[in-house]
Amino acid sequence: MKRKIQKVLIANRGEVAFSIIKTAQSMGMKTVAVYEKPDSEANFIRFADTAVMIGEGPVKDYLDIDKMIQTARKTGADAIHPGYGFLAECADFAAACEKNGLIFIGPPARVMRRLGDKPAVKAMMKEAEIVTVPGTGILSLGEDGVREILAFAEKVGYPILLKAVAGGGGIGIREVDGAASVRTQLHHARHEALFAFNHDGIYAEKFIASPRHIEIQILADSYGKVVHLGSRDCSIQRRHQKLLEVAPASSIPADIMNAMCRTAVKVARQTGYVNAGTVEFLYDPKTKEFWFMEVNKRLQVERSVTEMVTGVDIIKKQIEIAEGHPLDLQQEDIVTKGCAIHVRVNAEDPLKHFWPDGGSTVEVYRPPAGPGIRLDGTISAGYAIPTVYDSLLVKLTVWGTCWDEAVANLKRALGDFVIVGPKTTIPFYLAICDEPDFKHGIFDTSYLDNHDGLFAAVEKIEKASRNRPSAGEDDVKASSRRPILKTGGLS
């Protein structure tokens, strides 16, 4: 049944909230931003038609399903977009929206529940003759769980990974190198998962050494049609969290890439998927094997590289599918043009193991501009970076007709990017642009471990940056701010 959305509440913050606001407004919809008190000076809330403070925070109010539903009803929103993160993959949230007559812009609750048990999904894939990474079911609590891990490790060998069932963004993942560390790592994995996702379910998985992490973006409507938007390479990571993404994935034989894309579509059909999602694989360049890993049942941070090379606005398609429209895309019409690279400009110090630099104030902000450059998110001079949220400031995506041109454009854009105040990941990406393996497109998930020299290069870049003349006062003050239309908090 088709139902036109008039006003959408964004149950998220930062870059993704800003991106959803822009797309929804371009489709003629009103938008409602929500924020906790530490985000009261964040720029994303200034671009929404209405902004509502939902609590003192930190974090807990952004994860409060009842508050999101109450705020939507109070502001007259008829739809909720959860962005990415915990609520985006929470079946209870999708069900609460449906129960209250709100359109949930994402997979229906029934699909969420089907995919929420990652070990069960792997079992489903095995029945469909789709090769998966060897793993366990959800581990028992206490000593029973420890015994299950030890038995699994004895069968597949160390190292293994412990992974949060409700996980994402590298959170709740722990590598176990031997039996002596099983209890400690299981405790840490459960604690991280419970804090981040309000769910402490953990499963174990065989550790695949130095694979490439390949994603296939899919779109599926309510009428059974599924298409893929090609591949992304997300191999360059720190602490199992992606740092840099590329579309399309290169140097994979065409027959294997086609098989991976067909498998992604098969996975979507097998699970009855609806809306935008990502099917994730590990690929071994030496053996030319690939393994299904999981389905990310939400919008992805790195969607911009796919949008740059296909011209498809994934958020717009999410909204259209949620409204009940059939997909207007044919698989043969989706053509990948050129190459795109995406980096996350985080407030982190690469020389201190990417330690977050929350609490700093942005003194100068001057983003790059020009052909082939895209920025998602918005900050400005004077912005005080909260200490309690993810360290992502903005996302930078560049496009080129080929890999070499995309790398050159990335280096140019990063060189023009000025953020004074916090430590950022910009020097780290500049160092990568000059690293020979990266320039030749050679990288996998062990890239950082095998390129220690990057951090010496980062130090040189930071030292050179400190010796540059300071920015003028006009840069510090150059920030046009839209007023916030506030409707007040919830009682």
Secondary structure, DSSP 8 states (H G I E B T S, - for coil): ------EEEE---HHHHHHHHHHHHHTT-EEEEEEEGGGTT-GGGGSSSEEEEEES-SSTTTT-HHHHHHHHHHHT--EEE--SSTGGG-HHHHHHHHHTT-EESSS-HHHHHHHH-HHHHHHHHHHTT--B--B-SS--SHHHHHHHHHHHHHHH-S-EEEEEEEEETTEEEEEE-SGGGHHHHHHHHHHHHHHHHS---EEEEE--SS-EEEEEEEEE-TTS-EEEEEEEEEEEEETTEEEEEEES--SS-HHHHHHHHHHHHHHHHHTT--EEEEEEEEEETTTTEEEEEEEE-S--TTHHHHHHHH---HHHHHHHHHTT------GGG----SEEEEEEEESEEGGGTTEE-TT-B--EEE---STTEEEES---TT-B--SSS--EEEEEEEEESSHHHHHHHHHHHHHH-EEESS--SHHHHHHHHT-HHHHTT---TTTTTT-THHHHHHHHHHHHHHTS----HHHHH--------B-----
